[in-house]
Amino acid sequence: MEMSGFDHNLIESRGQLSRGQRLRAQMPRRQVSRGLISLSLVSLSLVSLGLVSLGLVSLGLFMGCDTGLDVDGDATPQPDETIEIVATEYAFEPDQFTVSPGGNVTIVLINQGQDPHNIAFEFVDGIRTLDANVPPGGEGRLELEVPDLERNYTFYCPVGDHFQLGMEGTMVVAP
């Protein structure tokens, strides 16, 4: 007589199965038990991994490491580098610098001249400039997203006729 297998207690109570048949009939229960144990171990491993990851981030924040997250947990663009450019009458120093494509750069314009100055970058999609001119002895900061397109980009002073007097330079975007 072939048994379908799931009403083991009823069949065993009637004594219709031999000892070997009872062992075979119990095998699915053991396999289910092993499956539940395996599933429990996998779940415990995943939870442990999550706690370890959370602990490492917390430790990084506690130790003062920069995780790239602001207080709200949002990603904030971090400058890949900072470039200081000194402006004097009708010149920038340096008048050429190189940055990597696709990153972020902070331009610090330091005005050591006698006149107000500014800095403007010509990109394919428009011009980026400081919101206000920098007075003599002052400085201004301009956050730029560097284009992905590798090429030379012109920067200049848009104040008065400073550009026509030669106050310009080149930002080279290259790896």
N, C-alpha and C positions, 0 to 999 in steps of 0.2 A: 504494500500500500504506500503510495507516494504522498508525502505531506507537503502542504504549501508553506508551513513553517511558522506562522505568527501566533497561533493559539497553543503555545508550548505547555502552559500550565494545565489546560484542560486535558490534553493528550497524555501528559505525564501522570496526571492523577488517575487516569484509567489504566495505567500500566501497559499501554500498547507499544511503547518504544523500548528497545533494548538499551543497554548502557551506552554503546557506541552511537546509536541514533540520537540519544539524549545529548551527548557531547557535541555531535554535529549540529543538532538543533539549537544549541546554545551559542554556537560560533558566531552567528550574526550579532548577538548581544555583545560579545567580546569585541568584535570589529567596530561596532557602534561606540563602545566605551573607548577603544583606542582612538577612534576618530574624534570624539569629544575631547579627549586628553590632548591630542595633537592640535586641535583648533584652539583650546585654552592656552597652550604654550605659545602658539603663534600670536594670539591676541595679547598675551602678557609681554611678549618680545616687542611688539609694535608700541604698546603703551610705554614700556621702558625706554625705547628709542626716542619717543616723543618727549619724555621727561628729561632725558639726557640732552637733547637738542635745546629744549627750553632752558635747562640749567646752564648750558654753554653760552647762550645769548645773554642770560641774566648775569653770568660771571663777567662777560665782556662789558656789559653796561656798568657793572659795579667797579670793574678795574679801569674804567675810563676809555675803553676801546671804542673806536668809531665803527658803529654797525651800519652806517648809511641810512639809519632811520631817525626821523625826528621824534619828538615827544609823543605825538599822536600815532606813531608807527608808520607814517607815510615815507616813501623814499624821497630823499631830497638830493638834488644834484650837487655833488661835491666838485669843486674846481680841481681839474687835473693838474693845473699849475697856475701860478701868479706871475705876471710879467709887469715889471715896473718900467715905465717910460717917462723920461724927464723931458719937459717942454721948456725951451728957451725961445728967444726971439728968432722965429722962423726956422726952427730945427727940432727934431725929436732925437733922443738918444736912448736906446738904439733906434736906428731908422729901419731895421729889418730884424725879424725874429721868426722862428719856426715852431709850429705847434702840430700835434697829432690830429688827424681828422676825426670828427665825431665826438670829441670830448668837450669839456667845459674849461674856460680860461677866464681868469679875473685880470683885467687890465687896470693897473693903478697909474693914473696920470699925475705926476708931480710937477707943479708949475714953479720953475726956478727963474722964470722970466720977469719982465717988468709989466707985461700986458696980460690980460685974461686969455686963457687958451681953452681948447676943447679937443676932443678926438672923435673922429667919425670913421667907421669901417664900411666899405662898399662891398656888399654881398650880392649874389645873384638875385635874391628875393627882396633886397632893399638895403637901406643904410641904418646902421646902429651907431648911436652917439650918446654921450652923457646928457642927462636931463638939463644940466645948467653948466655954464662956463666956469672954469676953475680960476679963482682970483690969484694974483701973484702970492707966492708962499703957501698956497693951498694944494690940496690934492682931491682927486675924484676917483671913484671905482666904477668900472663897467664890467658886468657879468656877460660873457658871450658864450653861446653855443657854437662851437667850431663846426663849420660845414663839413659834410662827408666828402665833398668834391675836392680832390687834391689839385691845388693851383695856387697862384699868387693873388692876394687880395690887397688892395690899396687902402691905407689909412691916411688921414690928413686932418689939419686943423681947419674947421669950418668958420672960424671967427674972422670977420672982415676979409682982407685980401691975403691972409697968412698962407693959404694954399698956393696962390699965385706967386708968392714970394719964396716958395720952395719948402714949405712945412708939410712934408709928406713922408710916407714910409711904406714898407711892404711886410705883410704877414704871410709867411709861406706855410701852406698846409701840406704836410708830407709825413709819411710814417717814420 
